[in-house]
């Protein structure tokens, strides 16, 4: 059975649980209380759900700094989701796959794109080649040179 597509929507219940867990409404990184945003700890694009365990409050500055990175399982440093090891503590990271890769359409899309590109190039080369064969060139005009010897 196909897995239901997860949503980025964060319910009011989850938001209340996160604020209660943190002991207030402030940035989990710097402690700021202005320009707060809801952030997926494990990015939504890599399968992170909108649950209280995966949501945190970050100020805009910290959220932009984090982007789609994920915390190391041992030391908490921010890593790209594709990283296999943490550079700080050398801990092995769990494999994370993008939702787009999980659909299994990555290879067919690329193949269709390449075939379409090749067809366009072949069409243009054939069209331009045929236009050049049917075109008649204007007659050459003989130029005379005056030599004043």
C-alpha positions as CSV (number, residue, x, y, z in Angstrom):
1,X,0.0,0.0,0.0
2,X,1.3,3.5,-0.9
3,X,2.5,5.7,1.9
4,X,0.3,8.8,2.4
5,X,2.0,12.1,1.4
6,X,3.1,14.0,4.5
7,X,2.2,17.6,4.9
8,X,4.2,20.6,5.9
9,X,1.3,21.9,7.9
10,X,1.9,22.1,11.6
11,X,-1.2,21.7,13.7
12,X,-2.0,24.0,16.7
13,X,-1.7,21.0,19.0
14,X,1.9,20.3,17.8
15,X,2.8,24.0,18.2
16,X,1.5,24.0,21.8
17,X,3.4,20.8,22.6
18,X,6.7,22.3,21.2
19,X,6.2,25.6,23.2
20,X,5.5,23.5,26.4
21,X,8.5,21.3,25.7
22,X,10.8,24.3,25.3
23,X,9.5,26.0,28.3
24,X,8.4,29.1,26.4
25,X,8.3,30.7,22.9
26,X,11.9,31.5,22.0
27,X,14.6,30.5,19.5
28,X,16.1,27.1,20.5
29,X,19.5,28.2,19.3
30,X,20.1,31.9,20.3
31,X,17.2,32.5,22.7
32,X,15.7,35.4,20.6
33,X,12.0,36.1,20.9
34,X,11.5,38.1,17.7
35,X,10.8,36.9,14.1
36,X,10.2,33.3,15.2
37,X,9.5,30.6,12.7
38,X,8.6,26.9,12.9
39,X,11.3,24.6,11.7
40,X,11.5,20.9,10.8
41,X,14.6,19.4,12.6
42,X,14.7,16.7,9.9
43,X,13.7,18.6,6.7
44,X,10.3,17.9,5.2
45,X,12.0,17.4,1.8
46,X,13.9,14.5,3.4
47,X,11.0,12.8,5.0
48,X,10.7,14.8,8.3
49,X,7.2,14.8,9.7
50,X,5.3,17.6,11.3
51,X,5.3,16.0,14.8
52,X,6.3,17.6,18.1
53,X,9.5,15.6,18.1
54,X,10.6,17.0,14.7
55,X,9.5,20.6,15.1
56,X,11.4,23.4,16.8
57,X,11.2,27.2,17.1
58,X,14.0,29.2,15.4
59,X,14.4,32.9,14.8
60,X,14.6,33.9,11.1
61,X,18.4,34.3,11.3
62,X,19.1,30.8,12.8
63,X,16.5,29.2,10.4
64,X,18.3,30.7,7.4
65,X,21.6,29.5,8.7
66,X,20.3,26.0,9.3
67,X,18.5,25.8,5.9
68,X,17.9,22.1,5.1
69,X,20.8,20.8,7.2
70,X,20.2,18.1,9.9
71,X,21.9,17.7,13.3
72,X,24.6,15.1,13.9
73,X,23.2,12.1,15.9
74,X,26.1,12.4,18.4
75,X,27.3,16.0,18.7
76,X,24.5,18.1,17.2
77,X,26.6,19.9,14.5
78,X,24.6,20.8,11.4
79,X,25.3,18.5,8.4
80,X,24.0,18.1,4.9
81,X,21.4,15.3,4.7
82,X,23.7,13.4,2.3
83,X,26.7,13.3,4.8
84,X,27.7,9.8,5.8
85,X,29.9,10.9,8.7
86,X,30.2,14.0,11.0
87,X,33.4,15.9,10.4
88,X,33.5,17.0,14.1
89,X,33.0,13.7,16.0
90,X,33.3,11.2,13.1
91,X,29.9,9.6,14.0
92,X,28.2,7.6,11.2
93,X,25.0,9.3,10.2
94,X,21.8,7.5,9.1
95,X,21.0,7.4,5.4
96,X,18.5,10.0,4.4
97,X,16.7,10.1,1.0
98,X,14.9,12.9,-0.6
99,X,11.2,12.5,-1.1
100,X,11.8,13.0,-4.8
101,X,14.2,10.1,-4.9
102,X,11.9,7.9,-2.8
103,X,9.2,8.2,-5.6
104,X,11.6,6.4,-8.0
105,X,11.1,8.9,-10.8
106,X,14.6,10.4,-10.7
107,X,16.1,8.1,-13.4
108,X,13.0,8.1,-15.8
109,X,12.8,11.9,-15.6
110,X,16.4,12.3,-16.5
111,X,16.2,9.8,-19.4
112,X,13.1,11.5,-20.8
113,X,14.8,14.8,-20.6
114,X,17.9,13.6,-22.4
115,X,15.9,11.9,-25.1
116,X,13.9,15.1,-25.6
117,X,17.0,17.2,-25.8
118,X,18.5,14.8,-28.4
119,X,15.3,14.9,-30.5
120,X,15.3,18.7,-30.4
121,X,19.0,18.9,-31.5
122,X,18.4,16.3,-34.3
123,X,15.3,18.2,-35.5
124,X,17.2,21.5,-35.6
125,X,20.2,20.1,-37.4
126,X,17.9,18.4,-39.9
127,X,15.8,21.6,-40.4
128,X,18.8,23.9,-40.7
129,X,20.6,21.4,-43.1
130,X,17.5,21.2,-45.3
131,X,17.1,25.0,-45.4
132,X,20.7,25.4,-46.5
133,X,20.3,22.8,-49.3
134,X,17.2,24.5,-50.8
135,X,18.6,28.0,-50.6
136,X,20.0,29.4,-53.9
137,X,22.9,31.7,-53.7
138,X,22.8,35.0,-55.5
139,X,25.0,35.2,-58.6
140,X,28.5,36.4,-58.0
141,X,29.3,39.9,-59.1
142,X,32.7,40.3,-60.8
143,X,34.6,43.2,-59.5
144,X,37.2,44.9,-61.6
145,X,40.2,46.4,-60.2
146,X,41.8,49.5,-61.6
147,X,45.5,49.3,-61.6
148,X,47.3,52.6,-62.1
149,X,50.7,51.3,-63.0
